[in-house]
């Protein structure tokens, strides 16, 4: 069974969802940066999941999508709660606390690279060829350009880069896991999202210290960004779009929505926040996206 391309049956809804998801994910980085200035990464990860879960839970209840028989797939929901929620969000939160929002967003462009590698290894839909290997190497060379580990002064925080790559690998693998184990179950996206986020919230509540969490209430910008930007839109709405795209387009094509956030995040960081933007940051994004495009072209030629 092949994923449907844009056009025809996938149509305008899939294209609109694809672009919307990319823009939402791209804008998340500035909201995370604001929240990171007031509370710990663990704390705002908990709040992000909480405020993302509430509207999706309400939506699912109104649509009556929850079924007792879904519980037999709890082990899959638990894996997704780690890959696509708790680990993903915490790693990005910890990374952006150490990096400018635009740079962190640019590093998220590595997500499709991890998704391609995971698809080749676990879905067995694409074989690893020399061309695809070169695509991965070109893409990760962009990560190296951003990190610039050879700089002794004013270097990018490598710990922050490491956290961003961990989060990118986690969510990249989640696309493949969702395609292999969840997309054929005919469980509505609202139900999948609720189970995934609910389990993530329970785990996060158990391991997070809440000392000083009320500080976010004193910063209106951070609070609004956290509740509306990261919670409602960046988590709740984003995951409905995420599962819709995996079902309509397949795991690898859906992960292409992550091509958009690096550009959006750099633009917001530069234009709206005033973060410095150097020519090598643009070069890094070009290299990352060139690697991804090379992988996509290789897959298209095999179709």
N, C-alpha and C positions, 0 to 999 in steps of 0.2 A: 504494500500500500504506500503510495507516494504522497508527500505533502502537497497541498494545493498552492500554486504560485499566486501572486497578485493578479487580479483580473478575473473575469468570469465569476465562478462561484464564490471565491474568496472575497472578490469585489471591493467596493468602497469601504465597507465596514472594517475589513481587515486592514486596509491601507490606513484608514483614519486611526484605528487602534494602535497600529505600528508607530505612527508618527507621534500620537499622543503619549504613548508609553515612553518613547525616547525623550520627549520634552519634559515630562514629569520627572523622570529619573535624572535628567540633566539639571533641573532646578533644585533637586534635593540637596545638592552639595552645599549651597549657600545657606539653606535652612539648618543643615547639620552644623555648619560652622558657627552660626549664631547660638545654637543650643550648647555646643561644646564650650562656649565661653562662660556658661553659667553652671552647668552640672556635669557629672562624670559621663563618659561614654556608656557605661552600663545603665545608668539612670535614664538617659534619654533614649536608649534602646528600648527599655521597658515602656516608657511613655509613648514612644512611637508605635510599638506593637499594640498597646492598649487602645490608643485613639484610632488606630487603623482597624482594629478588630470590631469595635462597637458598631460602626455603621454597616459593616459587612454582615455581622451577626443579625442586626435588625433587618437588613435587606433579605438575607436568607430565610429568616423567620416569616417575613411577609410573603415570600415566594414559596414557602413550604418545601424547601429543598432538602431538609435533613431527614435521614432515614436510619433506622436502627441497624439495618444490614450493612451500612457503611462501616460500622465498627470493626468488621473483620479485616479491614485494610488499615487499621490504626498504625501498624508498624511502618507502612509507607508514609502515612501522614507525619509520623514522628521523624523519619529521616528528612522529609521535606522541611519540617519545622526547624531543623538544624541547618541544612544546606541553604535554604532560600529565605530564612528569617533570622533566627537568633545569631548564628555564626556570621552570616553575611552582614547583618546590620551592625553587630558589635565591631567586627573588623573594620568596616568603613568608618564607624564612629571614632574608633581609636586612631585610624589613619588620618582622618580629617582634623582631629585635634592637634596633629603635628604638622599639617601641611596647609598651604593656601587652598581654598575651595576649588579654584580652577585647575590646579595641578592634580588634586585628588580626583576631580572629575575626568581629567585626561587619562589618568591611570586606569579608570574603570573601562576604558576602551579595550583592555586586555580580556574582558569577559568573553567575547566571541572566540578568541584564540583558545581559551580553556575549553569552551563548549565544543569547538571543532575536534580538539584532541580527545576529549571525553567521548564524543560521538564515534570517532574512529575506533576507540578502544572497546566501548561497551555496547554500541548499537550495531556495529559491524556494517554500517551502511556506506561508509567511505573508507577506502584503504589509504594508509599513509604512504604517499608517493614523494619523490624528490621535490616536486613542485609545491606540494602542501607543506613539506618540511621547511622549504625556503620561505614560504609565506609566514609560518610560525616564527622563524628566526627574524625575518624583517619586522614583524609586529613587535616582538619582544625587544628588538633593537631600539624601538621607540620608547619603550619603558626605560631602557638604559640611558637614553638621551635625557629623559626627564629626571631620572635619579642622579645622574652625573657623579658616580661614586669617586671619580678621580679628583674632584674638587675638594681641597682641604678647607677653604674658606667659603662661607655662604653656601655650603652644599645643602642639597635637599635632605631632609631627615630620612635616613634609610630605614629606620624603624617604621616610620609612617608609610613609606613605600611598601615595606613588607606586609603591613596590615592591609593596605589596599589590594595587593596581589592575593593575599589570603582570601579576602572577601570576594574578589573577582573569580578566583578558582572555585570557591564554594557555590556561588550562584551560577557559574558556567556549568558546573556539574549538575546542578539542580534541573536545568533545562532538559538534560539527557535523562536524568532519573524520572522526571515527570512524564516524558515521552514514552519511556520503556514500561513504567509500572502504573501510571495513572491515567494517561489519555485514553486508554481503551476501556476504562471502567464505567464510562457514561455517568460519572458523578458531576453534578453541576458545579461551575466554577465558584459560585458563592459558598457552596458546602466545602469544597476542597480548601478554599482560602480560610474559612472559619476554623476547620479542623487543624490546619497547619499553624495558623497564628495562635489559636487557643492553646495548643500544646507548647508552643514556643513561649507564650506568656507565663504559663505555669512554671516552666523550667527557669525562666529569667527571674521571676518573683522569688524563687527559692535561693538563688545565688547572688542576688544584688543587695548591696547596702544602700539604704535610703537616707542616710545622714546628709543633710544639706540639699535635698531634692527640691524643697520649696523655694529655693533661690530663683528658679526659672520664672516664678510668678512675678518677680520684680522687674522683669525685662519683657515688656509687651511684645516687642519684635520677635524675640526668641520664642515666647509662648505661642503666638499666632503661627509662626513658622513651624513649630513643633506639632501643634494640634491640627492645623489645616494643611500646611504644606507637606509635612512628613507623615502625619497620621492619616487624615482623610484621603488626600490625593496620592501622596507618595507611597502609601502602604495599602490602604483599602482599595481604592480605585485601581491602582497599579496592578494589584494581583488579579483582579477580575480581568483586566486586559491581558495579563501574562498568560493565564490559563486559556483564555479565548484564542490567543495567537498560537500557543502550542498545539491546540486542537485543530485550528484552521490551516496553519502553515507548516507544522512540524517543528521539532526542537531547534534545529540548526537555523532555519530561516527566522523563526521567532526571536532567537538570540541576536539577530541582526538589528533589532530595535536598540541594542546597546551601542550601535555605531553613532547614534545621535548625541547621547549625553556628554561625551568629551567636548564636542564643539559647543554645545549649549552651556556647559559648566565654565569653560574658558571665557566665553563671551560674557556671561553674567558676572564672573569674577573680575573681569577687566572693566566692563562698561558700567556695571551697577555698584560694585564693591570697591573698585579702585585698586585691585591687586595688580602688581606688575606683570607684564606679559613680554617675554623675550622671544626672539626669533626661533630659538631652539625648542621652545615649548610648542610652537606651531609645527615645526619640523617633526617633533615627536608624535604629535597627533597624526600627521600625514603618514609617518612610517607605520604606526599602529593600524590605521585604517587601510593602508596599502597591503599590509599582511593579511588582514581580514578579507579584503576584496580578492586577493590572489587565491585564498582558500575557497571563496564562493565561486569564482570562475572555474576553478578546478572541479568543484562539485557539479556545476552546471554542465560542463562538458561531458561528464559521465552519465548524466541523466538521459 
